[in-house]
Amino acid sequence: MSSLSPLVAAEAPVGRADEIVQRITEAIHLGLLDDGERLPVEVDLAAQFGVAPMTVREALATLREQGLVETRRGRSGGSFVRRPAGPPVDKLTARLAAMSASDIRDLFDEHTAVSGQAARLAAERAAPYAVRRLFALTDQLGAAATLGDRIRADSRFHIQVAIASQSARLARREANLQAEVAGLVWLPIGQQIDVAAHVEEQHAIAAAVAAENAEEARRLAEAHVMGQLARLTQVNLDLTATGEAS
């Protein structure tokens, strides 16, 4: 692979090794980078992130320590992605517990706006192959057998809606938002997640896009995100109460 997906690369220089680590880690967990995929060479990565090669070298060293990247020597060598079997549930739980109710609301306010507008534009602009991809991703979510597979299928659906909108900025913003929310949405904490209902909601969004019903697509996308906000807010309250009790 000669370059990272434009959805992964920074919109502006990120400046620090830990931010590059976070961006690549999120891309791996979301499935934007495949297991075994070769990363660009250090000079190319530095150019894409707008940093010095030394900063990229430091980031890759951290990723190797975390077991997310493997570096091989020789002509066919380089840095290769090593996707873990599952998401870092403990870290995600700690991150959610550290968020305030207003933090979560603000995050989902932005996600509602981006997802709703992306769905509306997708209904107006999506090519037939992009619509087929949406339905395929809803099927993938329904068939997903592991937490990691569910997170990847779910996040890819949202990103694909934004790609179908033919707005590069919306696609990048949705990818960045998925990096923040996807793992949290599927945390196996509190009430059991109704996967079938989740799939049904996404299928309805895809159907509205296919029918070129822009306002219905927007309404369904916004309602889908707001449902996630309601659950996460309750999980956050439960985690906070548990922390206070202990």
C-alpha positions in Angstrom: 0.0 0.0 0.0 1.5 3.3 -1.0 -0.6 5.6 1.1 -3.1 5.7 3.9 -6.8 6.2 3.1 -7.6 9.9 3.0 -10.1 9.0 5.8 -7.2 8.1 8.0 -4.7 10.8 7.3 -5.0 14.0 9.2 -6.9 17.0 7.8 -4.2 19.3 9.3 -0.8 18.5 10.9 -1.2 16.6 14.1 2.2 17.4 15.4 2.8 14.7 18.1 3.6 11.0 18.0 0.9 10.1 20.4 -1.8 11.7 18.2 -0.5 9.6 15.2 -0.6 6.5 17.4 -4.2 7.3 18.3 -5.2 7.9 14.6 -3.6 4.7 13.4 -4.9 2.7 16.3 -8.5 3.8 15.7 -8.1 3.0 12.0 -7.0 -0.5 12.8 -9.9 -1.1 15.2 -12.4 0.3 12.8 -11.1 -1.9 10.0 -10.0 1.1 7.8 -6.6 -0.6 7.9 -6.7 -4.4 7.3 -4.8 -7.0 9.2 -1.5 -7.6 7.5 -1.7 -4.4 5.5 1.6 -2.7 4.8 1.8 0.9 6.0 3.5 3.5 3.9 7.3 4.1 4.5 8.2 6.6 7.2 8.9 9.5 4.8 5.5 9.1 3.2 3.7 8.7 6.5 5.4 11.9 7.7 4.2 13.8 4.7 0.6 12.6 5.1 0.5 13.6 8.8 2.5 16.8 8.3 5.2 15.9 10.8 8.9 15.1 10.8 10.0 11.5 10.0 11.4 11.3 13.6 7.9 11.8 14.9 6.5 9.0 12.8 9.4 6.7 13.9 8.5 7.4 17.5 4.8 6.6 16.8 5.7 3.3 15.0 7.8 2.3 18.0 4.9 2.8 20.3 2.6 0.9 18.0 5.1 -2.0 17.9 5.1 -2.0 21.8 1.3 -2.2 21.8 1.4 -5.1 19.3 -0.5 -3.2 16.6 2.3 -3.0 14.1 5.0 -5.5 13.2 8.2 -4.3 11.4 10.0 -6.7 9.1 13.4 -6.3 7.5 14.5 -7.0 4.0 13.3 -6.2 0.5 9.7 -7.2 1.2 9.9 -5.7 4.7 8.2 -2.7 6.2 5.6 -2.0 8.9 2.5 -4.2 8.8 -0.8 -3.9 10.7 -1.6 -6.5 13.4 -5.2 -6.2 14.3 -6.1 -7.6 17.8 -8.8 -10.2 18.2 -11.0 -7.7 20.0 -11.3 -4.0 20.9 -9.7 -2.7 24.1 -12.9 -2.9 26.2 -11.2 -1.8 29.5 -9.7 1.3 27.9 -13.0 2.2 26.2 -14.9 1.7 29.4 -12.4 4.0 31.3 -12.7 6.6 28.6 -16.5 6.6 28.8 -16.5 6.7 32.6 -14.2 9.8 32.4 -16.7 11.7 30.2 -19.3 14.0 31.6 -22.9 13.9 30.4 -22.4 17.1 28.5 -19.3 15.7 26.8 -21.3 12.8 25.5 -24.2 15.1 24.4 -21.8 17.4 22.6 -20.2 14.5 20.8 -23.5 13.1 19.7 -24.8 16.6 18.8 -22.0 16.7 16.2 -22.6 13.2 15.1 -26.3 13.7 14.6 -25.6 16.8 12.4 -23.0 15.0 10.3 -24.8 11.7 9.9 -28.1 13.4 9.1 -26.7 15.7 6.5 -24.6 12.8 5.0 -27.7 10.6 4.7 -29.7 13.4 3.1 -27.0 14.1 0.5 -26.4 10.4 -0.1 -30.1 10.1 -1.0 -29.6 12.8 -3.6 -26.2 11.8 -5.0 -25.4 8.2 -4.3 -24.3 6.0 -7.2 -26.0 2.6 -7.5 -22.8 0.7 -6.4 -22.6 2.9 -3.2 -26.2 2.0 -2.4 -25.5 -1.7 -2.8 -22.5 -1.3 -0.5 -24.8 0.1 2.2 -27.1 -3.0 2.1 -24.1 -5.3 2.1 -22.8 -3.6 5.2 -26.1 -4.0 7.0 -25.9 -7.7 6.2 -22.3 -7.8 7.6 -23.5 -6.3 10.8 -26.3 -8.9 11.1 -23.8 -11.7 10.5 -21.1 -10.4 12.7 -20.1 -13.0 15.3 -17.7 -10.9 17.5 -17.6 -7.5 19.1 -14.8 -6.4 16.9 -16.7 -7.5 13.7 -19.8 -5.6 14.9 -17.8 -2.4 15.6 -16.2 -2.6 12.1 -19.4 -3.3 10.2 -21.3 -0.6 12.1 -18.6 2.1 11.6 -18.1 1.2 8.0 -21.8 1.7 7.3 -21.8 5.2 8.7 -18.6 6.1 6.8 -20.0 4.6 3.6 -23.1 6.8 3.9 -20.9 9.8 4.2 -18.8 8.6 1.2 -22.0 8.1 -0.8 -22.9 11.8 -0.1 -19.9 12.6 -2.3 -18.7 15.2 0.2 -15.0 14.6 1.1 -15.3 16.8 4.2 -18.3 14.9 5.5 -16.6 11.6 4.9 -13.5 12.6 6.8 -15.6 14.1 9.6 -17.7 10.9 9.9 -14.5 8.8 9.9 -13.1 10.9 12.8 -16.4 10.7 14.7 -16.5 6.9 14.2 -13.1 6.7 15.7 -14.5 8.4 18.8 -17.9 6.7 19.2 -17.8 3.3 17.5 -16.1 1.4 20.3 -18.2 3.2 22.9 -21.5 2.4 21.2 -20.9 -1.3 21.4 -19.5 -1.6 24.9 -20.9 -4.8 26.4 -22.0 -2.9 29.6 -25.5 -2.4 31.0 -28.5 -3.4 29.0 -28.0 -5.9 26.2 -27.6 -4.3 22.8 -30.4 -5.3 20.4 -28.3 -6.1 17.3 -31.4 -7.0 15.2 -32.9 -3.6 15.9 -29.6 -1.9 15.1 -29.5 -3.7 11.7 -33.1 -2.8 11.0 -32.5 0.9 11.6 -29.5 0.8 9.3 -31.4 -1.1 6.6 -34.1 1.5 6.8 -31.5 4.3 6.2 -30.1 2.4 3.2 -33.6 1.9 1.8 -34.4 5.6 2.1 -31.1 6.4 0.3 -32.0 3.9 -2.4 -35.4 5.5 -2.8 -33.8 8.9 -3.1 -36.0 10.1 -0.1 -33.6 12.7 1.3 -35.7 13.9 4.2 -36.6 10.4 5.3 -32.9 9.4 5.1 -31.9 12.4 7.2 -34.6 11.7 9.8 -33.8 8.0 10.2 -30.0 8.7 10.4 -30.6 11.3 13.1 -32.9 9.1 15.1 -30.4 6.2 14.9 -27.7 8.3 16.4 -29.9 9.8 19.1 -30.8 6.2 20.1 -27.1 5.5 20.7 -26.8 8.7 22.7 -29.6 7.6 25.0 -28.0 4.2 25.7 -24.5 5.7 26.2 -25.8 8.3 28.6 -27.4 5.6 30.8 -24.2 3.5 30.7 -22.1 6.5 31.7 -24.5 7.2 34.6 -24.2 3.6 35.7 -20.4 3.7 35.5 -20.3 6.9 37.5 -22.6 5.5 40.1 -20.4 2.4 40.4 -17.3 4.4 40.7 -18.8 6.6 43.4 -20.0 3.5 45.3 -16.6 2.0 45.3 
